[in-house]
């Protein structure tokens, strides 16, 4: 699908399909092209070509495949340069019109070489609007304003600025190794040691953005809609145009096409004007009347088609940019119309109705999933609806906060209001009706939605048939948290008390249960480790539940079983929940726990629960193995039936899904013991009578020791209601409750004694390399550590013996702590700001937070605009319309005092700084980095310019510098499960050294990912990166380059232009460019990566050593020796700091520096560095290791050269200028030797292994910075 190098056509189709608006979301439109998945596997290439006859141009042929739909050909024609101006046409085969939604293989008589005729169809109002919108899109196709404004899933990409267009072509042109003189000098601010951190280069100006002006104005005319008698002449609507030559014309869109009429701005005359030219396409009409339009439109389309498709396909979820250049605000009829007709999720494509989100979300879940094509179809439908729902919910939430939606309970106070818009229900994150009084009031109400979203995510992932969750999106915007949910049919007509048939609406006083819910939830209890348990209701009756009490079950009018309020799916975190009379284990008390938190909804993360259970499983295996060995020792003579090979019953399965992986981590002598235990555990679990009582006892003891809920098998589950205020348990369960309490304490201790130290150890060994706040948070969450433990992680880093090697973690952690504390303060700060004071308030906050200016003054909205009458404060103002100006009195001193207090209260970490300059000084932070972090966390967008943070004479920010505030959106990410399995097995194959097979599996995964996600997705990005790497190792540089280029573009578009992942993708691409002898491109890519790294973190990071080694090597290759040394010596310093002076990486670094000194004929320095390297190799690897021998050979060679040079010099001194000097042999390094070194430092090794190759590092995600040790 996307892999045949000529990406254009196939990709456009792919892309087109992904964003075609389907009629009512999901109907006939979809099946055809979704089934492709299975066939892709079976019939890879049974495509054929058809001839297209379109009016006015030469016939051309088009490659199609039988699984495509007719509408995909439409999409391709609307994208092609020569047919892009047509939208309203049908395709005819032998005079018969083809149905839009039929698959090509179902069309009779369609075969290789068939001729499809493009026939223009009469317009309707809908078609005319679509046509005008399409023309507007073509005119704006190179204009990045939609990406800067964060609309319609556009986002930015800057790769083409650094590669000068497409990499593939230029590679073919400059095949030879001829050294074009290239300018390698980087800008000053990129050089090692530079203190300057400019912001403007983040978004360089793209040449194509200076838009070619085709028209001055294209808008709807004020004469719309046509009066009745003109309708009867076929008028659909009127347009008003000012051409580039300043000619003003009025255009009629009629059923037959477009023509000029005689109306002016003040006089209506619908008669045709001269030239009397009727054109079916608006573009053709404009070509007739404006020569500038004709010329520029052609150039524009040529440029549009040359861009890489990945630069323009929409992303599945909106990505926002935190900076943007100053933009001209131009007239745009389509945008203006969208804003005022409030396009509810695409009505123009869904006749007369808004989408029923709940029905769409649930119907997609009910699609069949028995085989691969069905699963692909289902996953694709689920993904599409989710991304559409997320976009609609985000628009709605912003409309609610901006006050543009009427509340359903308008008479209540603002905080209490609820809203319905576009069939989505919106509520604000405040404690309405004291619902969360016992849990922390408003604070609890603020975290409940995200906890609930995590619950929805989890239940969706388990995917039990018959159990339904609501579509849920949580949006933070302008200081408010809005929860958007799809609406259960019938819920609004009845009272909550009547509808809830399972769970509790008052946190456990009244509790009800329902057999069908118990049966459905029972199926989720094993994967989610939730214990089925009994609680008492207010009448002291026992009620059985299989979830926490506030999880409610409601049967909708559609008969589906919904569960909602999943905020306590996971067990409570006792470290943050002090319970009178309960002692925590010593590990917790030593760390100062339990601490009182702001709310009582702290839960353990699912990752922690899973890690804890896996840890317990290993413990269980070890205990049982130990007992078995002891038994064996005490009774050698009689062998147990099991050892005679009583086979475990065939259908028995290991009780725990983590079994196989967990067991396999053991090695050495206990392995055979463990294997026995495994067999034994399976035998007993399956109730097999062959197991003798003594073995049963072994398992029984082990189960008891690890807290398993069953005596015959390992099975750990948690009761989520333990320690829940207001929940009571029956007397008969007291033992179980006691065990459960112990289990929770153990889990809390496990987090502190295993997970946090494990994270710090991984960071010290550089197995995890966070670069910014988001990547650090990600690393914590993967290990199940909540962000509220950040202070504890930092404490451990500070106390660690490897403190120096953790310096980067310390900086990122402190920065994250400061910006998160500032975010908490900013949230409440913004709630008091009215809309007209928003930019003034945000710039004032940023000044107090980041500017060295001691007393910034806030600018209140100008006095002359303040109305005479101050209206009385209404109690039902829209949420974002507070009118106080308390925010204006904030000072930097006060803000920083609050930040330190917040860090202490929330994260339990003492910051030692009372101003931004002190923080920067004490912790080595960068203001630009803090600005990026706070902007990303709060959704602020600022003007792209250089800010003088350190000026003490004027504040850094003015209100003109704040351009926008975006929502921060949390949503469910549906997964492509089959594709992911293919991807994982591909990775496994690669790690075993079977590259060919690995490559095929990953290609297959890519096909399936494309099928489910469309062309753009984070996971596709990982897939492309691995494919590129494999092709590179197998020597196919062109293919590597093409895949890696896609990976970079996708990473920029989906993750952000300066996301740490994007920085890595740039480095990989530079390597493949160098290998394809595109040296100047490789350098500019590396310089870009270094600039981004400096902006996002700064210079002092282990990853910077790798980057600088890469830059140094490339510069060495192009004989820029002095420049090369600056980078290589910086890399050496950084490596020495982060890996210790004795590390192998440092030895390699010394060797690279020595080679440059050799090229400069400075042999003394070269020898000095190579000796250092040799010493490290000798001590680490021993005399006989090949590395040590290589180094010693190189030393000999250097010594010889040095001696030869000395001889020559002596000769000169003795004989003066008449000396007969043999010419010195200084060689520029060969490209091959530089490439070899580049491969080594990037962790790519070529070792022939079983005739295959083998990748040296631990996996494709590994940044590859380790030389194989």
N, C-alpha and C positions, 0 to 999 in steps of 0.2 A: 504494500500500500504506500508507505512513505519512504520506501528504502531504495526505490530505483532512482539512482542519482538525479535523474531529471525531475527534480521535485516539483516543478511548477504546476503542470496540469493536475497530476494526481493529487497534489496537496490542495490545490484550489478546491477540487471537488470535496476532498475530505473536509476542508475548512468550511466550505459552503454548507455542507450538510450539518455541520455542528451548530451553525448559528441560524439555520433557517427557522423562522418562526413557524411552528407547527400549528395547524388549525386546532382550536381549543386545546392547546397544550400538547396533546399526546395522541391525536387520533390516527386516522388512516396514514397520516404523514409519515409515521415512523417505521413500521415494520420493515419495509423493503431494505433500507440500507443497513438495518441493524443486524440482519441475519448474516451479514457478510462474514462475521467472525469465523463460524465453523467452516464455511466454504473457503475462506482464506487459507485455512489449513489444508483442505482437501484439494481444491483447484486453485493453485496459486495464481496462474496467469492465463486464464482462458479469455482474456479481453479480445475485442475485435475493433476495427475502426469503421466509422460511418462518415459519409460525406455530408457536410452542412451547406445548404444553399440559402444565403441570407440576401435580402434586397440590397443592391448597390455595392456589393463587394465580391471579390473572386470566391468561388467555392473553396472550402478547406476541409481537411479530414480531421477527425477527432477520435482519440482512443477511448473506448468505453468498456465497462465490464457488465456482465449479464445481471449482477445483483443490484446494479444502480437503478434509481428511479428516474423517470423522465424529468422530474423537477430538478435533478442534479445537473442535467444538460443545460436547462434554463439558467441555473446558477453560474455555470461555467461561461455561458455566452454573455451573461451580464457582467462578467469580470474581464472578458477578453478585450484587448485594446480596440479591435475594429468593430466589435458588436456591443460594447459596454453601454451605448446610449439607448438600447432598447430594453423595455421592461414588459410591455404588454403585447405578447405574441404567443402563438401556439406552434407546435411542431407537427408537421403532416408527413405521413409515409404513404406513398401512392394515393394521395388525395384524401386519406382518412386522418382525422385529428387524433393525436395520442393523448391519453388521459394523464394528467399531471402526476397522479400518485401511483401509476402502475409501474411494475418492475420491467426493465428492458426485456428480460427473458420471457415475460408473458406476452410480449407484443408479437402478433403473428407476422411472419415474413421479414422480421428485422434480422439482418445477418451482416457478415463482412461485406463492406462496400455499398450497403443500402444508402439511398439518398434521403436525408431529412430536410424538408423545406420549412424555412421560418416564415410563418404567415402572420402579418400584423392583425391584431384583433381590435374591435372597437373599445374605446375607453368607457369606464364608469367613474363615478366620483372617487371611489376607493382606488381604482387603478391609476387615475390621474394623480392622486395624492402620492401614491407609491412612486410614480414616475418622477415627480418633482423632488421627493425625498432622495431618490437614487441619484438624480442629477446633482443635488446639493452634496451628497456624499462623494461623488466623483470630483466635484470642484474642491472639496476640502480634504481629499485623500492624503495629501502630504502635510496637512496642517496639524501640528501636534496639540492644538488647544484642548481637544477632548481628553487627551491623556493627562495634561496638566490639571484639568478641571475634574478629573476622576469620574467621567461619565461613560455610559455604554460599554463598560469593560474594555476601554482603551487603556494602554499603559505605555511607558517610554522604553526606548531601546537606543543605545548609542554605539553599538558595536561597529556599524557601518562607517562612523566617523573615523574610526581607528584603522579600518581595513581598506578604506577607499573602495567601497563597493563589495562585490561578491568575491570570496576568496578563491573559489574554484577556477574562475576564468584567469585571474592574474597569475595563478600558479602555472597554467598551461603556457602562458606567454613567456614568463621568465624561467624557462626550464634550466638554462645553463647555470653554472656556478659563477658566472662572471660577476665580479664585485662592482656593482654600481656604486659610485661614490655616494654614500648615504650620510645624512647628518644624524649623528647618534647622540648629540648633546641633549640631555633631558632639560626641561625647565628647571630653574634654580630650586624651586620648592620641592622637587622630587629627590634631590641629592641627599645622601646620608648626612645627618647632622643639621639639616635645615630646620629652623624653628617655625617657619611660616606655614600656616595651614589655610590656604585660600579656599573659598567655597565655590567661586564661579566655574572652575574647570569641571565641577561635578556634572554640569549639564552643558557641554560645549554646544555652540551654535551649529546646527546642521545646515549645510549649504542649501539643501532642498527646502528648508522651511521658509526661506524668503519667498513667499508664495508668488507664483506668476499670477498677476491679476487678470482674470478672464472677464469678470463683470464687476461693476461697482455695487449694484444692489439687485437682489432677486427676492421679492417678497410677495405675499398675498396682497391683492388689491383691496382697497376699501370698498369696492363695488360688490364684493361677495355678500351673500350668495346670489346667483343670477335670479332675476325676477321670473315670475311664472311663464310669461310669453317667450322669454329667451330660453328657458328650460326646454320649451317645446320646439326650439330650434336646435336643441342639442348642446347648449352651453352648460358646462359642468362647473367651471370656476374661472376667475380672472386673476392674472398675475401682473405685477408691475416690475419693470426691469429698467435699470440705468446701465447702459453699456460702458465699456472702458473709454469710448470716444465721447462720453457725456450725452449720448442720445437717450431720451426718455421714451419708453414704449410701453403700451398696454397690450397684454396677450390674452387671448381667449383659449381655454382648454375645452375642446368640445369632444363629442364621442368619436369624431373622425381624426382628431389630432389637434395641433396647435397652430394658431394664426394670429397676426397682428390685428387689433381692432382700433377704432378711432377715439376711444375714450381718453380723457386727460384727467389730471388730478381732480378738477372741479366739474367736469362735464362728462356725462355718461353717453357714449355712442357706440353700441356694440357692432356696428357695421364693419366689415373687413376693411383694413387700410392697405395702401399699396406699399411694397410689392405684395400682390395677392398670392401669397405663397402658403399653402397648407402643408404642414409637415407632421408625420406621425411621431416624430421625436422632437422634443424641445431643443435638444442639442443641434439638430440639423437646422431648425429655424434660426437659432442664435448664430450659427455659422453663416447663414445668409445675410443677417443684418449687421454683423460686427466682425470686421477683418481681424481685429486684435483677439477677439474670442476664438476665432477659427485657429489662429496661429498658436496662441498660448494653450488652448485646450488640448491640441494635439501633442504639444511638448509635455504637458502635465500628465497625460495618459501614458506616454512613453515612459516617463519617470516612474509613474505608479506601478507599471507592470514590471519594471526592473527591480523594484524593491523585493527583498526576501519575503515570501508569504508570511513567515513568522513575525515580521515586523507589523503586520496589519490584522492578523486574525484576532478576534476578541478572546480575552481570557475568561475562564469559567467564573471567577470571582473578581470583583473590582480591586485593583491595586492602586493605592494613592501615593502621590509624590509629596514629600515634605518641603520641597523647594520648587519654585517656578520663576521663570524670568518675567519681566514686565511685558504684558501682552496688550496689543491693541484690541479694543472691543469692537468687533465688526458686526454689521447687521446680518441677521441670519433668520430667514423666515421660518425654517423648520424648527429651529431651536425655540423661537418665540412662540410658535404655535404649540409646541410640546409643553412649554411652561404653563400656558393658560388653559389648554384643554386637559391638563393633568392626565397624561396618557396612562391610564391604569393598566400596568402590565400589558401593553400592546393591544388596546382595543381595535386599532385599525386592522389588525389581522384576525381578530376574533369577533365576528359580527355580533353586535348587540348584547354583550355580556361581559362581566368580569370573570376571571378564572375562579373556579371552585377549588382553592388550593388543597383543602383537606381531602376532597375526593381524588384529586390527582395524586397526592402523596400516598394515599392508602391504596389506590388501584394499582399503582406501579409496584407496590410491595406484593400485591396478590398475583402478579404475573407468574406463570409457571417457571420452574427452575430445574427441570429434570436433567437436561443435557446442556452442553456448552452453548449452542446457539441461543437456547432459551435464557440461559443465565446472562449471556452478553446483552441480549435484548432487554432483560429486566434491569440489569445494573446500569445500562445506558439510560433507560427511562428514569430510574431513580435519580441518577446523577443530574440529568438535565432538569428535572423538576426541582431538585434541591437548589441548583444554582439559580434558576429563575425565581424560586421562592425567596432565596436570600436577597436577590437584587430588589424584589418588590418590597420585602420587609424593611430593607434599609431605607428605601425611598419613603415608605410610610412612616417609619420612626422619625426621620428628619422632619417630615411634614407635621407630625404630632408636636414635636418640641418647638418648631418654628410657629406653632399656633395656627396651622392651616387646616386642621381637621376638627370637626365638631365632636365634643365628647358625648358618650351615650348617657352620662349622668351629669349634664352641664350645671345643675344647681349645687353640686357638692364642691368642696374645697379642691383647689388645684391638685394637691398630692393624691387625692382620692380618685381622680378622674380616670375613666377607661375609654378606649376609643375603638371604633371599627372602621377600617378603610380597606377597600379592595379585598373583602373577605378575609381579612387578617385582624386578629384581636390584639390590641396594644395595651400594656399596663406599665406604670412607672415603678421604679424600684424603691418605693417607700412603704413603710409599715402601715398598711391600711387597716383600720378597725382593730388595732392592737393585736393582730394575728400573731406577730413574732415577739410579743411582749417578753415572754420568758427566755427568748433566744438572743436578745440584743437589739430589739427594736429596728430602727431604720438601717443600722449597720447589717443586721441579719437579712433584712429585706433586700439589701443591695447585693449580698453574695449569693442569696438563694437562687436567683436566675442562672448564674454560671454553674452552680452545683447541679441544678436541674438539667441544664444543657449537657453536662457530663453524663448524667444518668441516661438522658435520651440517646446520646452517642453510644453508650454501652449497650443498652437494650437493642438499639438498631443493629449493632455489630453482632450480637448473638442471633438476631434475626429469627425469632420463633414464629412459626406460622400461626396466625390467629390472634397474636398479641400486637396491639397497635399503639404507637406513640404519636404525639402531636409534632407537626413541623415547628421547630423552635429556633429562633434567632435572637441573640442578645446584642443590642446596639448601645454603645456609649457615645453620647453626642452632647456637646455643650454642657458637660457636667451632670447630665442626667443619664440614668440607665433605663432603657426601654426594653421590655420583653415583647417579642412578636410571636404569636402562636396561631397555628391554623385552628379553625373552629369546629368542635365536635358537633355534628348535626343534631339540632334539638336542644343543645345545652342552654341556649339563651332563653328558651321558653319556660324552663322549669327551675325550681329552686335547687340549690346545691344539695341540700339535705336529702331531697327525694332522689336525686340522680346517683349519689355515691352508693354503690352496693358492695364495695370492698374497701377496707382501710378506714381512715378516720379524718374528719374535717376539723377536729379540734385537738390535734396532737395527742390523741390517745385516750381522751376521756370516754367518748363513745366510739366503739370500734365495731365494724361489721366485716363479715367474710362471705365468700361465695365459692362454691365448689369448682366452677369452671375457671375462675381466676386462680385458685390454688393449683389446679391442674396445669394451666398455662405457665404460671410463675415457677412451678416445680421444675419445668424444663430449663429455666434459666439459672436454677440454683447452683448446679455444678459448675458451669463456666464462670459464674460471677461469685462463687464461693459464699452464697447466702444460705443461712440455715433456716429451715422451716421451723417455726417456733410458736408457742402459745402465749397470749397476753390476757390480762383481765380487763373487762370494760367497766363502765361506771356501776353496772348492776352485779359486779363480781362474777360474771360468767366468763368461762374460758373461751377465747376466740383464737382460731388458728390462722397464722399469716405466713407468707413466704416472701416478705419484703419488709421495709420499715413501716411503722404505722401510718405516717402521713402520705404514703404512696396510695393514691386513690384509684379505684376502678370504676369506670362509668361506661355503661352500654349506650352507644349513641342511637339515634333514630334509624341509623343505617344498619343496626344490629351488630356492629363491630365492638369488640372488647378493647376499650382504650385504657391505658394507665397514664396518670399524670402526677405532677409534683414528685419527681424522682430525686429530690434534693438530698436525700440521705440513702442513696443506693449503697454507699460504702460505709464501713464501720467508723465510729468516731475516733478522733485523734486525741488520746488521753493526755498527751504532753501539753495540750492547750485547753484541757477541760478539767479543772480541779474539781474532784468530787470529795466532799467531806467524808473522812473516815476511810478513804482508800489510799493505800501506800503504793507508790510506783516503784519499779525495780531500781536498783542502785545506779545503773547507767543513766537513768533519767534524772534522778535527784542530784547526781553529781553535776549534771549540766544545767542545774537550776530549774528543772521542770517539776511539777506542772506549773505553767504560767497561765494567768488569766488572760484570755484573748477578748477582743471586742465583741465577739458573738459566739454562740455555742453551736455553730454549724460546721466546725472544723472536721473534715473527714480525711481519712487516709486516701491516697490516690490508688487507682486500680493497679498501676504498675508496682506500687509497694506491696499490695496484697498478694499479687502474683509472685513477686520476688521472695516474700516471706514464706509463702507456701512451698516454693521450690527449695528454699533453704531448709525448711522443715523436712521435706522429702529426702534430701541428702542425709540429714541427721537420722531420719528413720531407717534408711538403708544401712548407715554405718552402725547404728545401735544393734540392729538385727544381725548384721554380719558378725559383729563382735560376739554376740551371744552364741551364734551358731558355731563359731570357731571354738569358744570355750566348751560348748557341749561336746563337740567333736573330740576335743582333748580329753574330756572326762569319760567318753565312751567310744573308744577307738574300735573295740571288738565288734559290736553289733552295728551294722550299717542301717541307716534309716531307709524306709521304702523309697524316699525321694531320691536318694543317691543311686538306687538301683535303676533309676531312670523312669520312675512313675511319671508318665508324661503329663504335664498340666493339661487340663481339658481344653479341647481345641477352641471352644468359643470364648474362653476366658480372656478378658482384656485387662491390661493394667488399669487399676482403679483410677489413677490420676492422669489427666491428660499431659501433665508435665513429665510423666514417667520417663520416657525414653531419653529426652535431652538431659534431664537432671542426672539420670544414672550414668550417662556416658561420660560425665565430667570426671569420674573417678579413675584413678589409674594405679598401676603397680600391684602390690601383693594383694590388696583387699579386693581387686577386681573379681577374682573367681568367687570370693565370698559373696560379693554383691550380686553376682549373676545368680548364685544359689538363692539369695534372699528374694530376688526378683521372681524367680520361678516359684518359690515357696509362697510369696505374697499372692501371686496369681492363683495358685492352686487353692489356697485357703479362701481367697475372695470368691472363687467360683463355687464354694461349698463342696469341694471335692473331698471324698472320704479318704483319699489316699494319704493325706497329710496326717502325721501322727500327733498325738496330744502335745508332745514336747515342743514340736515345731510351732504348733498353734500358740503355745505359751510365749514362744519367742516373739511372734508377731504381735500378740496381745500386749506384751510388755512394751514393745517399741511403740505401738499405737498410743498407749497410755502416756508414755514419756513425751511424745511430741504433741499431745493434745488433739489427737484425731477423734472425730465424733463416732467412728465405728470401731469395734474391737477387732474385726477380722481384716480390716484393710485400711490403708492410709487414706484419710479423707478429712481435710480441714475446711470448715466453713465458719463464717462469722454471723452472729446475730446482730443486725444493724440497730436494734432497739435498746441494746444494753446502755445504761447510763443516760437514757433519753429522759429529759424532765417530763414527769407526768405519766410515764409508762410503768405499769405494774405487772409482775409475773406471778403465776400461780405457785402455791406452796410446793406442789409436786415437782416443779422444775428447778428447785433451788440448787441442786447439784450441778445441773447443766449450766445454770446462770453463773455459778461460781467458776466453773471451767472456762466459760466464755469471757468472764471478766479477766481471768488470768491470761487468756489468749490475747486479748486487746492490749494488756500491759506489755506482754512479750513483743507484740508487733511495734508498739511505741518505742520499746527499748531497741528493737532490731534496726529501726530507722536511724537511731543515734549511734549504735555501736557498729553497724555494718555498712549501711548505705552511705552515710555522709563521709566516713573515713574512706570508703571505697571510691567515692567520687574524687576526694582530694588526692588519693593515691594515683588514680587514673590521670588526673590533671598534672601531677608532678612527673609522671612517666610520659606525659604528652600523648597518652592514648586518646585523650579527648582534648580538642584544641578550640575552646570558645574564643571568639574574636570580639563579640559585642554582647550587650545585655541579653538579646534574644537568644543567641546561641548558648549562653551560659544557662539561661532559664530552661532551654530545651534539654541540656545535659542533665540538669537537676531533675526535671520532670520524668525523663526516661528512667531514672533510678527511683522514681516514686517520692522524691523529696519536694514538698510544697515550698512555694516561694517564701512563706513565713519563716522558714528555717535558714534564710539567707544569712542572717546574723551569725547563726551557729556555724555555717560553712566557713564564713570569714574568720571566726574565732579559731577554727581548726587550722586554717591556712596560716594565720599569724603565728600560731604555736608550732607549726610543723617544722621538723628539722630541715626540710628542703625548702625553707621559706623563700630563698632567692629564686629557685626554679619555679616558684608559684607567683612570682611578682606580677605577671600579666593577669592571673586569676584575681589577685588582690585588687588590682586597679579596676578590672571590669566589675568585680563584686561591689566595690565601694561606689563606683559610678552608678551601678544599678540600684544600690541602696538609696543614694541621694535622689536619683530621678524618680524612683518609685515613691519615695516619701513626698517629693515635690508634687507628684501626680495626685496623691491623696489630698494634698492641700488645694491644688489647682481645681479639683473637682468641686469642692464646696465653694471656692472663690468664684467660679464661673456661675454657680446657681444664682448668685445675687446680681448678675449683670443683665441689663436689658439689651435687646438686639442692637439698638443704635450705638451702644457704648462698647460693643464686643471687641473691635480691633484695638480701641484705646486700652481696654482692660487687659487684653492678652499681651500687648506690647509692654504695658506697665509691669505685668507679672514677669515677663522675660527679662526686663531691665533689672528688677529686684533680684532675679535668680542668677543672671549671668554677667551683668555689666559691672565694671569697676567704679562706675560713676556713683558717688556716695549718696546723693539724695535725689533720685529721679522723681519728677512730678507727673501725676497722671493728668491727661487732658480730658476734661469732661466734655460731653457734646456741647457744641457752641451755643452761647447764651441767646443769640438772636433767634435761634430756632426753638428755644423753649417756649411752649405755648403759655399764654397768660393763665388759663385755668388749669390748675393741677387737679386732675380728676381724683375723686376719692378712691382709695385702694379697693378695687373690686375683689370679691373673694374667689371669683372663678376665672381669673385671667389664664391665658394659655401658659403651660409650664415655663416656657422660656421668656416670660415677660416681666420679671421682677423689676422694680424701678428704684432700688436704693443705690447709693453711690458709695457704700461702705468700702468697696474694693479699692477706691482711690486713695485711701489713707495708708495702704500697706507700704512698709519700708523694707529695704534689703536686710537690715539688722533683724527685724521682726521675722521676716520670711526664713532666714537662715536659722534663727533660734527655733522656729517651728519645725524646720526640716530635721534638726538634730533631735528635737523632742520626739518627733514622729519615728525617727530611726530607732530611738531608744524604746519607745512604747511598743511599736509594732514588730521590729526585728530584733529587739534586745541587743542593740549594738551601739556603743558610744562613739559618736563621731567627734573628732577634735578640730572643729573649725567653726568660726562664726561669720565667715564671709566667703564668697566664691573664690576670691584670690587666695585665701588661706587654704581652702580645700584643694585648689589646683597645686599650691606649693607643697602641702603636707603629703598628698597622696599621688602626686605626679599625674594629675588628670589633664584633659584638654577641654577648653570651653566649647570648641566646635563639636566635640564628641558628645558633651552633655546636651548641647542644643539639639543634635540629631536624636539622641535618646528620648528627650522630653517631647520633641515634636512627634516622633513615631508613636509614643505611648498615649498622647492626648489628641492626635489628629490635627495638630496645627500645621498650616502651610505658610512658609515665609518666603519673602522675595529673595531671589538669587542675587546676592551682591556681597561685597566684602564688609563684614561688620567689625567696627573697632571696639572689641569687648573691653580692651584694657585702658581706653581713654578715661581720664579722670575729669575731663572737661565737658563731655556731653554724653548723654545716655546712648547705648549701642542701638536701641530699636526705636523707631517712631511708629505711629499707627499705620503709616503707609506700608510698612514692611510686613504687616500681617495680611496675607492675601485671602486666607480661607480657613475654615475649620471643618474637618471631615469627620465622619463617624468612625469609630473603631468597632469592628464587627466580629462577633464570635458565632460560628455556625457549625453544623455537622459536616464532616467530609466523607461522603459515601465512597467506599473502596471498590476497586476492580479486583475481586478476589482471584479469579482464574489467572488473570494476567500477572498478579503478584506471585502466585505459585510458580508460574513459568520463570519469572524473573529470579526468584530465589533458587530454583533448581539450576538455572543458568549460572548464577554466582557460584553455587557449590561446584559445578563442573569446572568452572574456570579455576577455582582454588585447588582442584585436584590435578590441574594441568591439562585438562582436555579442552583446549581453546576452541577448536572447530565446533564441537558439540555445544559448548557454552554459548558460542556466538549464535548458533542456530536457535537455541532456546530463547536467547535474549531478543533476537529478531522477532520471534513468535510473540514474546511478551509485548514488544513494541506494537505489533499489529493489534493485539487484544486491547492494550491500553488506549490506542487510538480509537478503537471501536467503542470503548465505554466513555472516555473522557473527551473525545474530539481531539484536536491537534495540540492543545496547550495544557500542560499540567505538570506539577512538581515531579510526579513519579516518572513521567515521560522524560523529563530532564535527566533524572538519574540513569534511566535506561540508555539514553543517547550518549551520556558521558562514558558509560561502561563499554558501549559498542565502539565508540571512538578509540578507547584505550586498547581494546582487543585488536581492532584493525591495525592500530599503530604497531602493536607487538608483532602482529603477523606480517608487518612490512607493507601494508597497504596504506600509504600516507594520504593519498587523495581521499579515500573513503573516511579515514580518521578525521581529516580536516573538515569534510562536509558534515559529519555527524556532530563534531565538537562545535562547529559554527552554530548548528541548530541548538545545541545544549546551551551555549552562551546566550543566544537571543532569547531562548525560553526562560533561562534563569533571570535575565534582566526584566522580562515582561511579567513573569509570574511571581518572582520573589522580591524584585526590586533592583534598581541599577547599582546599589552599593551594598547589597546583602553579602555577607561573608561567602556564601555559596557562589555568588557571581564572581567574586574575586578569584576563587579557585578555578572556576571554569575559564576565566581569562588566562590564568597561568598554563592550564593544559593546552589551550588553543595556541598559545605562544610557542610551546614546545613543538607542536605538530607543524606550525608555520616554519619554524627554524628547520625542521627535518625536510620540509618541502622547499628549502632554500629561499624562503621569503623573509629575508633577514630584517628589513626595515619594519615590516609588519610585526614580526615577532617582538622587536624592541618596543614599538609603540604600544603593543598589548601589555607587555610587562610594565612599562612606565604607567599605564592606566591602572594596572592592578596595584602597583606600589602607591599611587596617589590615593586610591580608594582605601587601601589599608591604613595610610597615614590619617585619613579623615575619620575613619571608623574607629581606630584604636590609637594609632601613634606608631613610633618606630620600634619600641622595645617589646617585641613579641616573637616567640619562637618561629612562627610562620614567616616572619620577615627575613629570617636567616635563609630560608629556602628561596624566597623571592629574590633576595640580593645575590645569592649564589647563581641563580638563573640569569639575572641581568649581567652579573660580572662575567659569566662564561660567554654569553653572546657578544659582549663588548670585546672580550679577549679574541673571539673569533674574527671580529672585524678590525682587529689591531688597534683598538682604542685603549692602550695599556693603562694609562694613568687613571682614566675614568673607571676602567674595570677594577683597578685596585681599590678605589674608594668603596665600591659596593662589596667586593670580596672581603675586605678587611672589616667592614661593618658586620658582614655575615659571620665572620670568625668571632668577633667580639660577642655577638648575640648568642651564637651557639655555645661559646665557652660559658656564658652566664647561665643559660637554661639547661645545658646538658652536663655541665661540669667539665673541668679542663681535661679530664682523662677519657672523655667519650669518643667513640669511633667517628661520630659526626665531626668532631673537632679536628681529628686527624685528617679527615677528608678535606676539611676547610683549609688546613695548613697546606695540604698538597696543592689545592687550587691556587692559593696565593703564590706558592713557590713557582708554579708553572708560569705565572705572569711575570714574576721577577726574572725568570730564565729568559723569557722572550725579550725582556728589556736589557738582557745581559748584565743584570745586577746579581751576580752569583752569590755574593756573601749573604744578602737577604734571603735569596732562594734557599741556600743551604741551611740557614738558620731555621726557616719554616719547615723544610722537609725533615730536618733532624727531630723537631718537635713531634711531627707526625709519626716518624719512625719509632720514637720512644713509646708513644701511645700504643701503636700496633704491637710492639714487642711485649709491653706489659699486659695488654688485654688479650692478645691472640697467641703469644709465644713466638719463638724464633722461626718455627717451621711453617707458619701459616703463609699462604701465597701473598696476602696483603703485605706482610712484613718483608717478604722477599722482594716484592715489586718495589717497595719503598727503598730498600737497601740498594737495589739495582739503580734506581733513579738517583740516589745519593752519589753513587760511583760516577754516573754519567755527568752529574752537575760538577763534581770535583774535577773530572777531566776537563770539562769546558772551562772551569775557572782557571785551571793550571795553564791551559792553552792560551787563554786571554792574557794571563800574567806574563807568559813567555813573550807574547807579541808586544806587550807594553814595554817589557825590559829591552827588547830588541830596538824599539823606537827610542828609548832613553839612550841606549848605547850608541846607535849609529845615526841618531838624528833623522832628518827627513829622508835621507837617502836609503833608509832601511828597506829591505826587500820583504814586504809583509804578505804572507799568504792571506787571501780574503777570509774573513770570519764567516762561519756558517751560522747565520741567525735565520731561523725559519719562522714564518708566520705559522701559527698552529693550523693543522688541517681541519676542515669542517668536520670530517669523520671523527677526529679525536675529541673535538668540542662536543659533538653530539653524544659520543660515548659517555663523557662526563655528565652531560645533561641528563641522560637516561639514569645514570647512577644516582645523582642527587634526587631525582624525582621518583626513585624507587621502582624503576622499570628495568628488569634484567632479562636478558635473553639467554636461557640455559636450555640446550636441547634436552628434552626429557621424553623418553618413549617416542621420539620423533615429533613430539609436540613441543610447545613452549610452555613456560611456566611463569606466572606472575609472582613477583617476589613478595608483595605485601599482603596484608591480611585481608584485603578485599577492596572492592571498587570504591567504597566510600572513604577508604583510607586515603588521606591526602597524598600519600606516597612520598612523605618527606624523609623516610628512613632509608639510609643505605642498608642493604641486607647485612645483618651482623654475623 
